[in-house]
Amino acid sequence: MWKKNRKDFCEKYGHPDQKSNRSFVEKPFGSAYVDCDTSLPSNIVSLALVDENKILFACSGIAMERLPMTNPEVTIVVTSKRLVEEFKEIRNRDDKVKVEVRFPGKKNICVDGLLGLYDKYIAFVTCFYYSDPCKIHVDEHQMYRDLKPEYLRPNSVEAVGRAFSSGTLMSAKGQIYLPTSGSHEGHLMYSNCAITEAGLGGPVVTKTGRFIGLNIDCDTKDNSTLILPWELLMERLVYFEKYSPNSTNYREYTLPKDLFSVVPPGHWNTVKYLTSMGYPEPPPLVLETGGKLCDKFEEDFGDLYGYKGLDYNLWCRGTEELVFSKLRTEVLRKLCRRVVLLTSYNGDMRSFACTGYIIKWHKKGTPVILTSASLIRSLNNEDTIDEKLKIAVFLPPNQHATGTLELYHLDYNIAVISVQKRMHCVQPENIFHEEKGRKKVVALGREVKDGLLMGTIGVVAKLPMDGPSKLNCKDLKLSTCKIKKAGIGGPLVNFIDGSYAGMNFYDGTTKTPYLPRHIIAKVLSATDLPSQIKGMSQPTNITNVSVKKRIWNRWPVPKPYWYHPLFDVSEPA
């Protein structure tokens, strides 16, 4: 069963299978480099794309000294973007191609490198747990605008690179050509240093060992090399640093249009699955170093209750809080037949997931599902709904149905869903009559993956929220129940008899806001279901827009974000 599920997963989310019998032979160039600067050889490293010990591409790179916040156990290697291009071309469904970085020295140390950020010229490769003491510190005076005429004479510069297999430092002499005014790459430089791919990512230096730029591309037929000047390289390094680990809060992590990141080797399936679930792609290095995704729909809360046919034990999940063993048997049975899992989709991509509660409509007693309008709000504009979303309904153990949006109230964040086919053995509750409130309550929800019933016990709180909340509805009350995102729209019920007390929301604090039953009943009792009105087929907005309010209620949901303690000082709650 596990093997079949794994195979299906790979078929759906795996990388396109690129069949390639590619062979690569590392070609030397020039001659052995004659050192005139004792620090230079230790700065230049070699990199290779390796698939099960087979080298598929090799080039050079420079170990850089980063800004002061750098972790001392991290080495950043800057190289040509060509490494990323080759990686993308040879990547296949097995996704086992990795980057290896060979550092110079007597030990000839070879470590795994992690591809991170890149732009149209350069790429970052990060090496953890290896600190090379000889990294280049980029000085402000090392700029190509300071080039003197003698640097432009024949054989006045050398393009340097290191062979991966042998570790040999190679160099090719040549001449710098400054760009013409009409060149579309006018900010770059050129040389006639005859290098091979092994020299890409290596430096161009003067006879005295002074750095001029980075080799970013070469044409072996014309013996021409494209160079990113050192001044511009420095600018790119500072720019990259803003979006690299240790300098960005990942709660709002996005990349600018001119900067990109590589899906980590071995993680293609995972990333594609997560993006199909509506989650952001991980920032560079976070996933492959054990980072985690926070505020996701799949987070459990409280005690878990399974159902017949579930093929695994629950002993390792949930908390030590015992909820369902404390409820009366008939109460638990009713709740299991009322609480459903709801998921909305935009095409194949999940938009939202939450919990719903089956109630009996005040006219004709039709069973409908009461939930949060966050389920059908537009991702681009939370003040509107997305009528194109498809709604999936799941009532364990095996009842699946398609939901149809009937009514929504954006100011109170309420939605009513009907199902296209009749669901069996449900026990909808009539919430349209008064019910005596009780202090001890239970917050319920459905786990997103398998539909397990989740529950946590608390009391109705009279105290204000323990921190600022983005939910500004003044009619909200609080309970001490602690839920997660999957519990949004789920019921808060009285502990004694399981009667409905209100709808739960989630704001990331230690208490749970809920909209009381009597307010929901009042809002819904004044309208009819469109499906019961002849000639009506569109969902109805029952928000009273004619009421003049200074501030409309806001219902933001905490966004998912990536976290790793090495890179982000803000620990998740």
C-alpha positions as CSV (number, residue, x, y, z in Angstrom):
1,M,0.0,0.0,0.0
2,W,2.8,2.4,1.0
3,K,4.7,1.6,-2.2
4,K,1.6,2.2,-4.4
5,N,0.9,5.6,-2.7
6,R,4.6,6.5,-3.1
7,K,4.4,5.7,-6.8
8,D,1.2,7.6,-7.3
9,F,2.7,10.6,-5.5
10,C,5.8,10.6,-7.7
11,E,3.7,10.2,-10.9
12,K,1.6,13.3,-9.9
13,Y,4.3,15.6,-8.5
14,G,7.5,14.2,-9.9
15,H,9.9,16.0,-12.1
16,P,9.4,15.4,-15.9
17,D,11.5,12.4,-16.8
18,Q,14.3,13.7,-19.0
19,K,16.0,10.8,-20.5
20,S,19.6,11.7,-21.2
21,N,22.8,9.7,-22.0
22,R,24.8,12.7,-21.4
23,S,28.6,12.3,-21.0
24,F,30.9,15.0,-19.8
25,V,34.7,15.3,-20.1
26,E,36.3,18.0,-18.1
27,K,38.6,19.9,-20.5
28,P,41.7,21.7,-19.2
29,F,42.7,25.1,-20.5
30,G,45.8,27.3,-20.6
31,S,48.6,26.3,-18.3
32,A,49.3,25.8,-14.6
33,Y,48.8,29.1,-12.7
34,V,52.0,30.7,-11.5
35,D,51.0,32.1,-8.1
36,C,51.9,35.7,-7.3
37,D,49.4,36.2,-4.5
38,T,49.6,33.5,-1.8
39,S,45.9,33.9,-0.9
40,L,44.5,33.4,-4.5
41,P,44.8,29.6,-4.7
42,S,42.8,29.1,-1.5
43,N,40.0,31.3,-2.8
44,I,39.2,29.4,-5.9
45,V,37.2,26.2,-5.6
46,S,35.9,23.7,-8.1
47,L,32.2,22.6,-8.4
48,A,30.6,19.7,-10.1
49,L,27.1,18.3,-10.8
50,V,27.2,14.7,-9.8
51,D,24.7,11.9,-10.3
52,E,25.7,8.7,-8.5
53,N,29.4,9.5,-8.7
54,K,29.2,10.4,-12.4
55,I,30.3,13.9,-13.2
56,L,27.9,15.7,-15.6
57,F,29.3,19.2,-15.5
58,A,32.2,21.0,-13.7
59,C,33.2,24.7,-13.3
60,S,34.9,27.0,-10.8
61,G,33.8,29.3,-8.1
62,I,35.1,31.8,-5.6
63,A,34.7,31.4,-1.8
64,M,33.4,34.8,-0.6
65,E,33.4,36.6,2.7
66,R,29.9,37.7,3.4
67,L,28.4,40.4,5.6
68,P,29.0,40.4,9.4
69,M,25.9,38.3,10.3
70,T,27.2,35.3,8.5
71,N,27.2,32.0,10.4
72,P,30.9,31.1,10.9
73,E,30.2,27.5,9.8
74,V,28.9,28.6,6.4
75,T,30.9,29.2,3.2
76,I,29.3,31.0,0.2
77,V,30.7,30.2,-3.2
78,V,29.8,32.5,-6.1
79,T,29.9,31.1,-9.6
80,S,28.5,31.5,-13.0
81,K,24.7,31.0,-13.6
82,R,25.8,28.4,-16.1
83,L,25.8,25.9,-13.2
84,V,22.1,26.4,-12.7
85,E,21.3,26.1,-16.4
86,E,23.2,22.8,-16.6
87,F,21.5,21.5,-13.5
88,K,18.0,22.3,-14.9
89,E,18.9,20.6,-18.2
90,I,20.1,17.3,-16.7
91,R,17.6,17.1,-13.8
92,N,15.4,14.0,-14.1
93,R,12.6,12.2,-12.2
94,D,15.0,10.5,-9.8
95,D,16.1,14.0,-8.8
96,K,19.5,12.7,-7.4
97,V,21.7,15.2,-9.2
98,K,23.7,17.1,-6.5
99,V,26.3,19.8,-6.3
100,E,29.8,18.9,-4.9
101,V,32.3,21.5,-4.0
102,R,36.0,20.7,-3.8
103,F,38.1,23.0,-1.7
104,P,41.9,23.3,-2.4
105,G,44.5,22.2,0.1
106,K,46.4,19.1,1.2
107,K,43.2,17.4,2.3
108,N,41.4,18.2,-0.9
109,I,38.1,18.3,1.0
110,C,34.9,17.7,-1.0
111,V,31.5,18.7,0.5
112,D,27.9,18.9,-0.7
113,G,26.9,22.3,-1.9
114,L,23.4,23.7,-1.9
115,L,22.2,25.7,-4.9
116,G,20.4,28.8,-3.7
117,L,19.8,32.2,-5.3
118,Y,20.7,33.1,-8.8
119,D,20.1,35.9,-11.4
120,K,21.0,36.2,-15.1
121,Y,24.7,36.3,-14.3
122,I,25.7,34.6,-11.1
123,A,24.6,31.9,-8.7
124,F,25.1,31.2,-5.0
125,V,26.2,27.8,-3.7
126,T,26.2,27.4,0.1
127,C,28.4,24.9,2.0
128,F,27.5,24.2,5.6
129,Y,29.8,23.0,8.4
130,Y,32.9,23.8,6.5
131,S,34.6,27.1,7.1
132,D,37.5,28.0,4.7
133,P,39.7,30.5,6.4
134,C,40.8,32.0,3.1
135,K,37.8,33.7,1.6
136,I,37.9,36.8,-0.5
137,H,37.1,40.1,1.1
138,V,35.8,42.4,-1.5
139,D,37.4,45.9,-1.1
140,E,35.8,49.0,-2.4
141,H,38.9,50.0,-4.5
142,Q,38.8,46.8,-6.6
143,M,36.7,48.2,-9.4
144,Y,37.1,48.0,-13.1
145,R,36.6,51.7,-13.5
146,D,40.1,52.0,-11.9
147,L,41.7,50.0,-14.7
148,K,44.8,51.6,-16.0
149,P,45.8,51.4,-19.7
150,E,48.5,48.8,-19.0
151,Y,45.7,46.3,-17.9
152,L,44.2,46.5,-21.4
153,R,47.4,45.4,-23.2
154,P,47.8,41.9,-24.6
155,N,48.6,39.2,-22.0
156,S,47.9,41.7,-19.2
157,V,45.2,39.6,-17.5
158,E,44.6,35.9,-16.7
159,A,41.4,34.0,-16.4
160,V,41.8,31.4,-13.6
161,G,39.9,28.2,-12.9
162,R,40.3,25.0,-11.0
163,A,39.8,21.5,-12.4
164,F,37.4,19.4,-10.3
165,S,39.0,16.0,-10.9
166,S,42.6,16.9,-10.3
167,G,42.3,20.1,-8.3
168,T,44.8,21.8,-10.7
169,L,44.7,25.6,-10.8
170,M,44.7,26.6,-14.5
171,S,45.1,30.0,-16.1
172,A,44.8,31.5,-19.6
173,K,46.4,34.9,-20.5
174,G,44.6,37.4,-22.6
175,Q,43.5,41.0,-23.1
176,I,40.5,42.9,-21.7
177,Y,38.1,44.6,-24.0
178,L,35.9,47.4,-22.6
179,P,32.4,47.4,-24.0
180,T,31.3,49.7,-26.8
181,S,28.6,52.3,-26.2
182,G,26.2,50.5,-28.5
183,S,26.5,47.1,-26.8
184,H,23.4,45.8,-25.2
185,E,25.6,44.3,-22.5
186,G,27.4,47.6,-22.1
187,H,28.0,47.1,-18.4
188,L,29.9,43.9,-18.9
189,M,33.5,43.3,-20.1
190,Y,35.1,40.9,-22.5
191,S,38.4,39.1,-22.8
192,N,40.1,36.8,-25.3
193,C,41.3,34.5,-22.6
194,A,40.8,31.0,-24.1
195,I,39.0,29.0,-21.3
196,T,36.7,26.0,-21.2
197,E,33.7,25.4,-18.9
198,A,36.2,24.6,-16.1
199,G,37.0,28.3,-16.0
200,L,33.5,29.6,-15.6
201,G,32.9,31.1,-12.2
202,G,36.6,31.7,-11.8
203,P,38.2,35.1,-11.5
204,V,39.9,37.3,-14.0
205,V,43.1,38.8,-12.4
206,T,45.9,41.1,-13.3
207,K,49.6,40.1,-13.2
208,T,49.8,41.2,-9.6
209,G,46.8,39.1,-8.6
210,R,44.3,41.9,-8.4
211,F,40.7,40.8,-9.2
212,I,39.0,42.4,-12.1
213,G,35.9,40.4,-12.5
214,L,34.2,37.0,-12.7
215,N,34.0,34.7,-15.8
216,I,30.3,34.2,-16.4
217,D,30.2,32.7,-20.0
218,C,32.6,31.6,-22.7
219,D,32.7,30.8,-26.4
220,T,35.3,28.1,-27.0
221,K,35.1,28.6,-30.8
222,D,35.8,32.3,-30.8
223,N,38.0,32.2,-27.6
224,S,36.0,35.0,-26.0
225,T,34.9,35.2,-22.4
226,L,32.1,37.4,-20.9
227,I,33.1,39.0,-17.6
228,L,31.0,40.5,-14.8
229,P,33.2,43.4,-13.5
230,W,34.1,43.3,-9.8
231,E,32.2,46.5,-9.0
232,L,29.0,45.0,-10.3
233,L,29.7,41.7,-8.7
234,M,30.0,43.5,-5.4
235,E,26.6,45.1,-6.0
236,R,25.0,41.8,-6.8
237,L,26.4,40.2,-3.6
238,V,25.0,42.9,-1.4
239,Y,21.6,42.5,-3.2
240,F,21.7,38.7,-2.8
241,E,22.4,39.1,0.9
242,K,19.0,40.8,1.4
243,Y,17.3,37.6,0.4
244,S,19.7,35.1,1.9
245,P,19.5,33.3,5.3
246,N,20.2,35.3,8.4
247,S,18.9,38.6,7.0
248,T,15.2,38.1,6.1
249,N,12.0,37.4,8.1
250,Y,10.5,34.5,6.2
251,R,6.9,35.3,7.3
252,E,6.7,37.7,4.3
253,Y,9.4,36.2,2.1
254,T,9.2,37.0,-1.6
255,L,11.8,37.3,-4.3
256,P,12.1,40.3,-6.6
257,K,11.5,39.7,-10.3
258,D,15.2,39.7,-11.2
259,L,16.1,37.1,-8.5
260,F,15.3,33.4,-8.6
261,S,15.9,30.2,-6.5
262,V,16.3,26.6,-7.3
263,V,14.0,23.9,-6.2
264,P,16.4,21.8,-4.0
265,P,17.7,18.5,-5.4
266,G,15.7,15.6,-4.0
267,H,12.8,17.9,-3.0
268,W,11.0,18.5,-6.3
269,N,8.1,16.2,-5.4
270,T,7.7,17.9,-2.0
271,V,7.8,21.4,-3.3
272,K,5.3,20.7,-6.1
273,Y,3.0,19.0,-3.7
274,L,3.1,21.9,-1.3
275,T,2.5,24.5,-4.0
276,S,-0.5,22.5,-5.2
277,M,-1.8,22.8,-1.6
278,G,-1.6,26.6,-1.8
279,Y,1.6,27.0,0.2
280,P,4.6,29.2,-0.6
281,E,7.7,27.8,-2.0
282,P,10.5,27.5,0.6
283,P,13.1,30.2,0.7
284,P,16.6,29.1,-0.3
285,L,18.3,26.5,1.9
286,V,15.4,26.2,4.4
287,L,13.9,23.0,3.2
288,E,17.1,21.1,2.6
289,T,18.4,22.1,6.1
290,G,15.4,20.8,7.9
291,G,13.2,23.9,8.1
292,K,9.5,23.6,8.7
293,L,6.3,25.1,7.3
294,C,4.2,26.9,10.0
295,D,0.6,27.9,10.2
296,K,-0.4,25.2,7.7
297,F,-3.9,23.6,7.5
298,E,-2.5,20.2,8.4
299,E,-1.6,21.1,12.0
300,D,-3.6,19.0,14.5
301,F,-5.0,20.3,17.8
302,G,-6.2,18.7,21.0
303,D,-7.4,15.1,21.1
304,L,-7.9,13.0,18.0
305,Y,-10.8,10.6,17.3
306,G,-10.6,8.1,14.5
307,Y,-13.3,6.1,12.6
308,K,-13.8,2.6,11.3
309,G,-11.5,1.8,8.3
310,L,-8.7,4.1,9.4
311,D,-5.5,2.2,8.6
312,Y,-3.1,3.6,11.3
313,N,-3.0,4.1,15.0
314,L,-3.4,7.5,16.7
315,W,-1.2,6.9,19.7
316,C,1.7,9.0,18.3
317,R,-0.5,12.0,17.3
318,G,-2.5,14.5,19.2
319,T,-1.9,15.8,22.7
320,E,-2.3,14.2,26.1
321,E,-5.6,16.0,26.5
322,L,-8.4,13.5,26.8
323,V,-11.6,14.9,25.3
324,F,-13.7,12.3,23.6
325,S,-13.4,9.8,26.4
326,K,-15.0,12.4,28.7
327,L,-18.0,13.1,26.4
328,R,-21.1,11.1,26.8
329,T,-21.5,8.4,24.1
330,E,-24.6,9.7,22.6
331,V,-23.1,13.3,22.4
332,L,-20.0,12.0,20.7
333,R,-22.1,10.0,18.2
334,K,-24.1,13.1,17.2
335,L,-21.0,15.3,16.8
336,C,-19.3,12.7,14.6
337,R,-22.3,12.9,12.3
338,R,-22.4,16.7,12.2
339,V,-18.8,17.9,11.8
340,V,-17.4,17.8,8.2
341,L,-14.2,18.6,6.4
342,L,-14.5,21.3,3.7
343,T,-11.9,22.1,1.1
344,S,-12.1,24.7,-1.7
345,Y,-10.1,24.3,-5.0
346,N,-9.2,26.6,-7.8
347,G,-8.7,24.1,-10.5
348,D,-6.3,21.5,-9.1
349,M,-4.8,23.9,-6.5
350,R,-6.3,24.0,-3.0
351,S,-7.5,27.4,-1.9
352,F,-8.6,26.8,1.7
353,A,-9.5,24.1,4.1
354,C,-11.6,24.3,7.2
355,T,-14.4,22.7,9.2
356,G,-18.2,22.8,8.7
357,Y,-21.2,21.9,10.9
358,I,-24.4,20.3,9.6
359,I,-27.5,22.2,10.7
360,K,-31.2,22.0,10.0
361,W,-32.4,24.9,7.9
362,H,-35.2,26.9,9.6
363,K,-37.5,26.3,6.6
364,K,-38.3,22.7,5.5
365,G,-35.6,21.4,7.8
366,T,-33.1,20.9,4.9
367,P,-29.6,19.8,6.1
368,V,-27.0,22.4,5.1
369,I,-23.4,23.1,6.2
370,L,-22.6,26.1,8.3
371,T,-19.0,27.3,8.0
372,S,-16.7,30.3,7.7
373,A,-16.8,32.5,4.5
374,S,-13.0,32.3,4.5
375,L,-13.6,29.1,2.6
376,I,-14.8,30.9,-0.5
377,R,-13.0,34.3,-0.3
378,S,-10.8,35.4,-3.2
379,L,-7.1,35.0,-2.5
380,N,-6.5,38.2,-4.4
381,N,-9.1,40.3,-2.7
382,E,-10.5,39.1,0.7
383,D,-13.4,41.5,0.4
384,T,-14.9,39.4,-2.4
385,I,-15.7,35.8,-3.0
386,D,-14.5,33.5,-5.7
387,E,-17.5,31.9,-7.3
388,K,-15.3,29.7,-9.4
389,L,-14.0,27.7,-6.5
390,K,-15.1,24.1,-6.2
391,I,-16.0,22.9,-2.7
392,A,-15.3,19.3,-1.6
393,V,-17.2,17.9,1.5
394,F,-16.0,14.9,3.5
395,L,-17.9,13.2,6.3
396,P,-15.9,10.2,7.6
397,P,-15.7,7.4,7.1
398,N,-16.5,7.4,3.4
399,Q,-19.0,10.0,2.4
400,H,-17.7,12.5,-0.2
401,A,-19.8,15.2,-1.9
402,T,-19.6,18.4,-3.9
403,G,-20.7,21.5,-2.1
404,T,-22.6,24.4,-3.5
405,L,-22.4,27.9,-2.0
406,E,-25.9,29.1,-1.0
407,L,-25.4,32.1,1.2
408,Y,-22.6,34.2,2.6
409,H,-22.3,37.1,5.0
410,L,-18.9,38.8,4.6
411,D,-19.2,41.1,7.6
412,Y,-19.8,38.2,10.0
413,N,-17.7,35.8,7.8
414,I,-20.5,33.2,7.6
415,A,-21.2,30.8,4.7
416,V,-23.9,28.2,4.1
417,I,-23.1,25.3,1.9
418,S,-25.5,22.7,0.4
419,V,-24.5,19.3,-1.0
420,Q,-25.6,18.0,-4.4
421,K,-26.3,14.5,-3.1
422,R,-27.9,13.3,0.1
423,M,-25.6,12.4,2.9
424,H,-26.6,9.4,5.0
425,C,-26.8,9.0,8.7
426,V,-26.3,12.7,9.4
427,Q,-27.9,14.3,12.5
428,P,-28.2,18.1,11.7
429,E,-28.8,20.4,14.6
430,N,-31.5,23.0,14.8
431,I,-29.7,26.2,15.9
432,F,-32.7,28.5,15.4
433,H,-34.1,28.2,18.8
434,E,-32.7,29.6,22.0
435,E,-30.3,27.4,24.0
436,K,-29.0,28.0,27.5
437,G,-25.2,28.7,27.3
438,R,-22.8,26.8,29.5
439,K,-19.3,27.7,30.7
440,K,-17.5,24.5,29.8
441,V,-17.2,24.0,26.1
442,V,-15.5,21.9,23.4
443,A,-14.0,23.3,20.2
444,L,-14.1,20.8,17.3
445,G,-12.6,20.5,13.9
446,R,-11.7,17.9,11.2
447,E,-8.1,17.1,10.4
448,V,-7.4,18.0,6.8
449,K,-5.7,14.9,5.5
450,D,-7.9,12.0,6.8
451,G,-10.8,13.9,8.4
452,L,-10.0,12.8,12.0
453,L,-12.2,14.5,14.5
454,M,-10.2,17.0,16.7
455,G,-11.3,18.4,19.9
456,T,-10.1,20.5,22.8
457,I,-11.8,21.5,26.0
458,G,-12.0,25.0,27.5
459,V,-14.3,27.5,29.1
460,V,-16.0,30.6,27.9
461,A,-13.7,33.4,28.8
462,K,-14.7,36.9,30.0
463,L,-11.2,38.2,29.8
464,P,-10.0,40.1,26.7
465,M,-7.6,38.6,24.2
466,D,-4.1,38.2,25.5
467,G,-2.6,40.1,22.6
468,P,-3.5,42.2,19.6
469,S,-5.9,40.5,17.2
470,K,-6.6,41.3,13.6
471,L,-10.2,40.2,14.1
472,N,-12.0,43.4,14.9
473,C,-15.6,42.1,15.1
474,K,-17.1,43.4,18.4
475,D,-19.6,40.6,18.6
476,L,-16.9,38.0,19.0
477,K,-16.5,36.1,22.2
478,L,-13.6,34.1,23.6
479,S,-13.0,30.6,24.8
480,T,-9.8,29.1,26.3
481,C,-9.9,26.3,23.7
482,K,-6.7,26.2,21.6
483,I,-7.3,25.4,18.0
484,K,-5.4,25.6,14.7
485,K,-6.3,26.8,11.2
486,A,-8.3,23.6,10.3
487,G,-10.7,24.4,13.1
488,I,-11.9,27.6,11.4
489,G,-15.6,27.5,10.8
490,G,-15.9,24.5,13.2
491,P,-18.4,24.4,16.1
492,L,-17.9,25.4,19.7
493,V,-20.3,23.1,21.6
494,N,-21.5,22.8,25.1
495,F,-19.6,20.0,27.0
496,I,-22.7,18.6,28.7
497,D,-25.1,18.0,25.8
498,G,-23.0,18.9,22.7
499,S,-25.4,21.7,21.6
500,Y,-24.1,24.4,19.3
501,A,-22.6,27.5,21.1
502,G,-21.0,29.3,18.2
503,M,-18.5,29.3,15.2
504,N,-14.8,29.2,15.9
505,F,-12.2,31.4,14.2
506,Y,-8.4,31.4,14.5
507,D,-6.1,34.4,14.9
508,G,-2.9,32.8,16.2
509,T,-3.4,33.7,19.8
510,T,-3.7,31.3,22.8
511,K,-7.5,31.8,22.9
512,T,-10.2,31.1,20.3
513,P,-12.6,33.8,19.1
514,Y,-16.0,32.6,18.3
515,L,-19.2,34.1,16.9
516,P,-22.1,33.2,19.3
517,R,-25.0,31.1,18.2
518,H,-27.7,33.7,18.6
519,I,-26.0,36.1,16.2
520,I,-25.6,33.5,13.6
521,A,-29.3,32.4,14.0
522,K,-30.5,36.0,13.7
523,V,-28.5,36.6,10.5
524,L,-29.7,33.4,8.8
525,S,-33.3,33.4,9.9
526,A,-34.1,36.4,7.8
527,T,-33.4,34.7,4.5
528,D,-34.2,31.7,2.3
529,L,-31.9,29.3,0.5
530,P,-31.5,30.2,-3.2
531,S,-31.9,26.6,-4.1
532,Q,-35.4,26.6,-2.5
533,I,-36.5,29.6,-4.5
534,K,-37.6,29.0,-8.0
535,G,-35.5,30.6,-10.7
536,M,-32.5,31.3,-8.4
537,S,-29.2,29.5,-8.9
538,Q,-26.6,32.0,-7.8
539,P,-25.3,32.3,-4.2
540,T,-26.8,35.2,-2.3
541,N,-24.8,37.8,-0.4
542,I,-26.8,38.5,2.7
543,T,-24.5,41.2,4.0
544,N,-26.5,44.3,4.8
545,V,-24.5,46.7,2.7
546,S,-27.0,49.5,3.4
547,V,-25.9,49.7,7.0
548,K,-23.5,52.6,7.3
549,K,-20.5,51.4,9.3
550,R,-17.2,53.2,10.0
551,I,-15.2,50.0,9.9
552,W,-16.3,46.7,8.4
553,N,-15.2,43.6,10.2
554,R,-12.0,42.1,9.0
555,W,-11.3,38.3,9.1
556,P,-7.7,37.7,8.1
557,V,-6.3,34.2,8.4
558,P,-2.6,33.7,9.5
559,K,-0.6,33.0,6.4
560,P,1.7,30.0,6.2
561,Y,5.4,30.7,6.4
562,W,8.7,28.9,6.5
563,Y,10.9,28.8,9.6
564,H,14.4,27.6,10.5
565,P,16.1,28.6,13.7
566,L,19.4,29.1,11.9
567,F,18.0,31.8,9.7
568,D,15.0,33.4,11.4
569,V,15.1,34.9,14.9
570,S,11.3,35.0,15.2
571,E,10.3,31.6,16.6
572,P,6.8,30.4,15.7
573,A,4.1,30.5,18.4
